[in-house]
Structure formats: structure tokens, C-alpha cells
Amino acid sequence: MATPTPEGDPFAAAAGEAVQTAVVAYRLVMALADAARRHQQRRLKGKAEDLPPADEAVNSVGEDVKRLLPADISMALTKEADWPQLAQQLAALRKAGVDLDQVLPRVGEIVVNVRDQVAAKAGQAVSDEWTRVVRETLPAGPVREALVTSPLWPEMAANMALLQERGVNVRHVLAAAHDEVLGVNKTVAEGLGAAAEPAMSRDAQLSYGPLTTGLDLPRDLDLSNRERAFAQLAISPQDNERYARWVREAMPGFEREAGLLVSSRQWPLLAARMAQMETDGKAVREHLARLAGDTSWQEGPAAQLGKRLVQAAGDALGRPAGVTADSRVRVNTAAARATSTSLDPTKAAVKAAVSAEAGVAAHRQAAQAPRAGRRR
């Protein structure tokens, strides 16, 4: 029997599923214990003892189960249709000399671990989904980074999913809240005597170019801290692992080179490109397959292999489908303008104070080349 959950609450449903999985694990463990009991009794006595009557067993072990197992699991267990049979197994073990006060807590540890693994997996899947929504909806900057790095992020993701389940357009909520939260960020920064808007980092300046054309990068991008860089770009650990796996699968026989690419300083930018391609419905893995089809990145000094791999991966991801390496446009004028030292490349990001028309930030609409801006 399924554990009842509040209607429309996906997280209560996920918790219920985790408990039900723990009950299945309990059945497995107790079936093994009962099989061991029967085997020993047959071996030593020539016959396995029958299970006690169901009613007697339920009355005998019911309170022990409630006392020795976690409340959610014991409650779910005693509501199962096969609870009388499960109680019979316990009662038979006790009759055979097994101390339930010793065994049940250890069984409880096993099933709690199963429950928590299932719950964590469900929670992570939800968190990953909403990390993607945040990346697509909010512009790069302190608000987005603060959101996905908050200790309360799993709870916030759960609340966003619940709102969506109840018919709320969460993207509109995020878009509407962005400017207000940005104001809070500015006020707090001024109160601490710091500038609210982060200064442009060297990584941000050097990253603008063919590799990042069309991506929204934070002004204070920090590629020296990989964990923070992924947070700034709103790339979840699970997304990062998936993209790294795709690279390895796309480069059979080049395990060392694939590892070199994934460990490169610019890898978070490539991951951000893949994330955007997924959002746009593009076949990321087909683009990555070009790395094995065109291995011209092997040519050149060994010391610069990592750099060539990054450039090749950026080209493979950025080149439109059907365009070969020989026929691609050799000069990307948008990228050239973006790399100009006379341009503040974040002007578009500052301008992207979130498009209200679809709850999507301006930087997630059709990518445009940055406009000429103020000279530094």
C-alpha cells in the first residue's frame, strides 16, 4: 500500500517513495534472515519450524517494530498489506532465539540508508532542474550565484517546484524578484563599505571571445576556483559530471586528452556552452563527436596541447550542424568585438535586468554581439 501524500506536493510524494523503497529493502533483509533461520533449522533439526499464526505474530512484535524502527518506516511497514506475514517472520526469529532488540536497530540502519539515498537522489534531481531554470531566467551576477550556493538552495528548489505544481509561473516570480534582491545586495554592500557591483576580473576580461560568444558571464568570474566558477555559471555538479562523461565518450582512445580538456582552466566555460546548447535543444554530443573526427588539435607543441583542445572543443560546440571545419567562417566578427579591450563586455549583462515578457533574462533571448561601450 502506498504511503498517502498531500495532493499536489511532489516532495511529499518523493519522501513517500523513499520510505516505500526502504520498506522494500526491509522485506529483502527479513527474507534473507528468515531463509537463514529455515536453513539452520533444517540442517540441525531436519525440519524448519512453521511460522506462528498471523494474529499472534502481529500482537507479539507490533510494539517492538514501532519502538525499534524509525517512525516513518514502522508506520509504513505496519500499513502494508503483507504486514501480517512480515510480523510472522519476526516472531519466528524471536522464537528461534534471535534478540529483536539487537537485530531490528541494525536492520533499521540499513533501510534508513536506503531511504536517505532515494530521497537524496530525488532531491538532487529537483535541485538540478531548478538550477537550470535559474540559469536560464536570471542574468549572471551576485543574485544568481547567491541563490544556487545558498545552504537553503535545496529547500528553495523544493518550494519553486511546489509553486509550479500549483500553477504558479516561477520564472515570472524570479524575474520580478531579481531587481528587488539586487537592491538588497547593493544596500548590504554599501553598508559594509564595499561597491555593490563587482569589479571586472581578469578572467572575465580574458574569457570574452569565440569560446563565450552569446554566453552571459559574471563580471567577477573566477576560474581559479572551479567550484565557485560553476556556481557563478549555475552549472550543477551533476551537469558537470554528465558533460565530462560526454567528452570522454566522444573521444575514444584519447582518454588522456579528454582528461586534459576536462581539467583545463576553461572547462567551466565549455560546460556553460553545453548547458546553453541543451537549453536551445541542440545535440551536444553530436557536436562533441567532432573532436574525434578532426584531430588537428594533436598538431603542435605538446606544451600547448591543452590550449588547442579547449579551442577545438569551443569550435566543435560553436560550429553549426553541417558546417565542416574547412568551410566554417574563419573570423567571428561578434567575437572580435567582444574581445576588444575598448569594450565593457558586461554591458549587455547589466542591461539584462530580466525580461518580464516571458520571465526569461534578455541574455537568454537571441544572442547579439555586444555593442560598443565606454573605454576603460
C-alpha positions in Angstrom: 0.0 0.0 0.0 1.4 3.4 -1.0 2.1 5.9 1.7 -0.5 8.7 1.4 0.9 12.1 0.5 -0.6 15.6 0.4 -2.2 16.1 -3.0 -0.1 18.2 -5.4 3.0 18.1 -3.2 5.8 16.5 -5.3 8.3 16.5 -2.4 5.9 14.7 0.0 5.4 12.2 -2.8 9.2 11.8 -3.2 9.6 11.3 0.6 6.8 8.7 0.4 8.6 7.0 -2.4 11.8 6.9 -0.4 10.0 5.3 2.6 8.3 2.8 0.3 11.7 1.9 -1.1 13.0 1.5 2.4 10.1 -0.9 3.1 11.1 -3.0 0.1 14.7 -3.1 1.5 13.3 -4.2 4.8 11.4 -7.1 3.1 14.6 -8.2 1.4 16.7 -8.2 4.6 14.0 -10.0 6.6 13.5 -12.5 3.8 17.2 -13.3 4.0 17.1 -13.6 7.8 14.1 -15.9 7.5 15.9 -18.0 4.9 18.9 -18.3 7.2 16.6 -19.4 10.1 15.0 -22.1 7.9 18.3 -23.3 6.6 19.8 -23.7 10.1 16.7 -25.4 11.5 16.6 -27.9 8.6 20.4 -28.5 8.9 20.3 -29.0 12.7 16.8 -30.4 13.3 15.9 -31.8 10.0 12.9 -29.5 9.6 12.2 -25.8 9.6 9.7 -24.6 12.1 6.5 -23.2 10.6 5.6 -19.5 11.0 3.4 -18.7 14.0 -0.2 -17.6 13.4 -0.5 -14.2 11.8 -2.7 -12.6 14.5 -0.5 -13.8 17.3 2.6 -12.5 15.5 1.2 -9.1 14.9 0.3 -8.7 18.6 3.7 -10.1 19.6 6.0 -7.9 17.6 4.0 -4.8 16.6 5.2 -2.7 19.6 8.8 -3.8 19.0 8.7 -2.6 15.4 7.3 0.8 16.5 9.9 1.0 19.2 13.0 -0.1 17.4 12.5 1.2 13.8 12.2 4.8 12.7 8.7 6.1 13.0 8.1 6.7 9.2 9.3 3.3 8.3 7.5 1.4 11.1 4.2 3.3 10.2 4.6 2.4 6.5 5.5 -1.1 7.3 2.5 -1.8 9.6 0.2 -0.4 7.0 1.4 -2.7 4.2 -1.0 -5.5 3.1 1.7 -8.1 3.8 2.4 -6.8 7.3 1.0 -10.0 9.0 3.4 -12.1 7.0 6.3 -9.8 7.9 5.3 -10.0 11.6 5.3 -13.8 11.3 8.9 -13.7 10.1 9.9 -11.5 13.1 8.1 -13.7 15.6 9.7 -16.8 14.1 13.1 -15.3 14.5 12.4 -14.4 18.1 11.2 -17.9 18.8 14.4 -19.2 17.3 16.4 -17.2 19.8 17.1 -14.0 17.9 17.1 -10.9 20.0 15.0 -8.4 18.2 16.3 -5.5 20.3 19.7 -6.2 18.8 18.6 -7.1 15.2 15.9 -4.6 14.4 18.0 -1.4 15.1 20.7 -2.8 12.7 18.1 -3.5 10.1 16.8 0.0 10.7 20.2 1.4 9.9 20.2 -0.5 6.6 16.7 0.7 5.5 17.3 4.3 6.7 20.4 4.4 4.4 18.2 3.2 1.5 15.5 5.7 2.3 18.0 8.6 2.5 19.7 7.6 -0.7 16.4 7.6 -2.6 15.4 10.9 -1.0 18.7 12.5 -1.8 18.6 11.3 -5.4 15.1 12.7 -5.8 16.1 16.0 -4.2 19.2 16.3 -6.3 17.2 15.8 -9.5 14.8 18.6 -8.5 17.7 20.8 -7.5 19.4 20.3 -10.9 16.2 21.1 -12.7 15.8 24.4 -10.9 19.5 25.3 -11.2 18.9 25.2 -14.9 15.8 27.3 -14.6 17.7 29.9 -12.5 20.5 30.0 -15.1 18.0 30.5 -17.9 16.0 33.1 -16.1 18.4 35.3 -14.1 21.4 37.1 -15.5 24.9 36.2 -14.3 25.8 38.1 -11.2 25.7 38.1 -7.4 22.0 37.3 -7.1 22.2 34.2 -9.2 25.4 33.0 -7.5 24.0 33.6 -4.0 20.9 31.7 -4.9 22.5 28.5 -6.1 25.2 28.5 -3.4 22.9 29.1 -0.5 22.7 26.4 2.2 18.9 26.7 1.7 19.1 26.1 -2.0 17.5 22.5 -1.8 14.6 24.0 0.2 14.2 26.9 -2.2 14.2 24.5 -5.2 11.6 22.4 -3.4 9.4 25.5 -2.9 9.8 26.5 -6.5 8.7 23.1 -7.7 5.7 23.2 -5.3 4.7 26.6 -6.7 4.9 25.3 -10.2 2.9 22.3 -9.3 0.2 24.6 -8.1 0.1 26.6 -11.3 2.5 29.5 -10.5 4.8 30.7 -13.2 8.0 30.5 -11.2 10.1 32.2 -13.9 8.0 35.3 -13.6 8.4 35.3 -9.9 12.2 35.0 -10.2 12.3 37.7 -12.8 10.1 40.1 -10.8 12.2 39.5 -7.6 15.6 39.9 -9.3 15.8 43.7 -9.2 14.4 43.8 -5.6 17.0 41.4 -4.4 19.7 43.2 -6.4 18.7 46.3 -4.4 19.1 44.4 -1.2 22.6 43.2 -2.3 23.6 46.8 -3.1 22.3 48.2 0.2 24.2 45.5 2.2 27.4 46.1 0.2 27.2 49.8 0.8 26.6 49.3 4.4 29.8 47.3 4.6 31.7 50.0 2.7 32.1 48.0 -0.5 31.0 48.6 -4.0 27.8 46.6 -4.8 28.8 45.8 -8.4 31.9 43.6 -8.5 34.9 44.8 -10.4 35.6 43.1 -13.7 38.1 40.3 -13.0 40.9 39.4 -15.3 39.2 36.0 -16.0 36.1 37.9 -17.2 38.1 40.1 -19.5 40.1 37.3 -21.0 37.2 34.9 -21.4 35.2 37.1 -23.8 35.8 35.8 -27.3 34.8 32.9 -29.6 34.6 30.5 -26.6 31.9 32.5 -24.9 30.1 34.5 -27.6 26.5 34.6 -26.6 27.0 33.4 -23.0 26.4 35.6 -20.0 29.5 35.8 -17.8 29.7 37.4 -14.4 31.9 40.4 -14.1 33.9 38.8 -11.3 34.3 35.4 -13.0 36.8 33.4 -11.1 38.2 30.4 -13.0 40.9 29.8 -10.4 38.2 28.5 -8.0 36.4 25.8 -10.0 33.7 25.2 -7.5 32.8 28.9 -7.4 33.1 29.2 -11.2 30.4 26.5 -11.6 28.2 28.3 -9.1 28.7 31.6 -10.9 27.7 30.0 -14.2 24.9 28.0 -12.4 26.2 24.6 -13.5 25.3 21.8 -11.1 27.8 19.2 -10.1 25.6 16.6 -11.8 25.6 18.6 -15.0 29.3 19.0 -14.9 29.8 15.2 -14.4 27.5 14.5 -17.3 29.3 16.9 -19.7 32.7 15.4 -18.6 31.4 11.9 -19.4 30.1 13.1 -22.8 33.6 14.4 -23.6 35.2 11.1 -22.7 32.7 9.1 -24.7 33.2 11.4 -27.7 37.0 10.8 -27.6 37.5 7.0 -27.5 41.2 6.2 -27.5 42.1 9.7 -26.3 41.4 9.2 -22.6 44.5 11.3 -21.6 43.5 14.2 -23.9 39.8 14.1 -22.7 41.1 14.3 -19.1 43.3 17.2 -20.0 40.4 19.0 -21.6 38.1 18.5 -18.6 40.8 19.6 -16.1 41.6 22.7 -18.1 41.1 26.1 -16.5 38.5 27.0 -19.2 36.4 23.8 -18.7 33.6 25.7 -16.8 33.1 27.9 -19.8 32.8 24.8 -22.1 30.3 23.3 -19.6 28.3 26.6 -19.7 28.3 26.4 -23.5 27.0 22.8 -23.4 24.3 23.8 -20.9 23.1 26.6 -23.2 23.1 24.2 -26.1 20.9 21.8 -24.1 18.6 24.7 -23.3 18.4 25.5 -27.0 17.7 21.9 -27.9 20.9 21.3 -29.7 22.6 17.9 -29.9 25.6 18.5 -27.7 27.1 15.0 -28.1 26.9 15.2 -31.9 28.9 18.4 -31.8 31.5 16.8 -29.4 32.0 13.9 -31.7 33.8 16.3 -34.0 36.8 16.2 -31.6 37.5 12.6 -32.6 36.6 13.2 -36.3 39.0 16.1 -36.7 42.2 15.6 -34.6 44.1 18.5 -35.9 44.4 19.6 -32.3 47.2 17.0 -32.0 49.5 19.0 -34.2 51.8 21.4 -32.4 54.0 21.7 -29.3 53.0 19.2 -26.6 53.1 22.0 -24.0 50.2 23.8 -25.8 48.0 20.7 -26.2 45.6 21.8 -23.5 45.1 25.2 -25.1 44.5 23.6 -28.5 42.0 21.1 -27.0 40.0 24.0 -25.5 40.0 25.8 -28.8 38.9 22.7 -30.7 36.1 22.0 -28.2 34.9 25.5 -28.4 34.9 25.3 -32.2 33.2 21.9 -32.2 30.4 23.2 -29.9 30.0 26.5 -31.7 30.1 25.4 -35.3 26.6 25.0 -36.7 25.4 21.5 -37.7 26.5 20.6 -41.2 29.4 23.1 -41.3 32.8 21.4 -41.6 36.0 22.6 -40.2 37.2 23.7 -43.6 34.1 25.6 -44.5 33.5 27.4 -41.2 33.7 31.2 -41.1 37.3 32.0 -40.2 36.7 35.3 -38.5 33.9 35.7 -36.0 33.3 39.5 -36.0 31.0 39.3 -33.0 33.7 37.6 -31.0 36.3 40.0 -32.3 34.3 42.9 -31.0 33.7 41.1 -27.7 37.4 40.6 -27.2 38.2 44.3 -27.8 39.9 45.9 -24.8 37.8 49.0 -25.6 34.6 47.2 -24.8 32.9 46.6 -21.5 31.5 43.1 -22.3 29.2 43.1 -19.3 27.1 46.0 -20.6 24.6 43.5 -22.1 24.5 41.6 -18.8 23.8 44.7 -16.8 21.1 45.6 -19.3 19.7 42.1 -18.8 17.7 43.1 -15.7 15.5 40.2 -16.7 12.9 40.3 -19.5 9.5 40.3 -18.0 7.7 39.3 -21.1 8.4 35.6 -20.7 10.2 35.5 -17.4 13.5 35.0 -19.2 16.5 37.2 -19.0 17.5 39.2 -22.0 20.7 37.3 -22.3 18.7 34.2 -22.9 17.0 35.7 -25.9 18.6 35.8 -29.3 22.3 36.3 -28.8 23.6 39.6 -30.1 27.0 40.9 -30.4 27.9 43.3 -27.6 27.6 47.0 -28.5 30.5 49.4 -28.4 30.8 50.8 -24.9 32.8 53.0 -22.7 36.5 52.8 -22.9 38.4 51.7 -19.9 
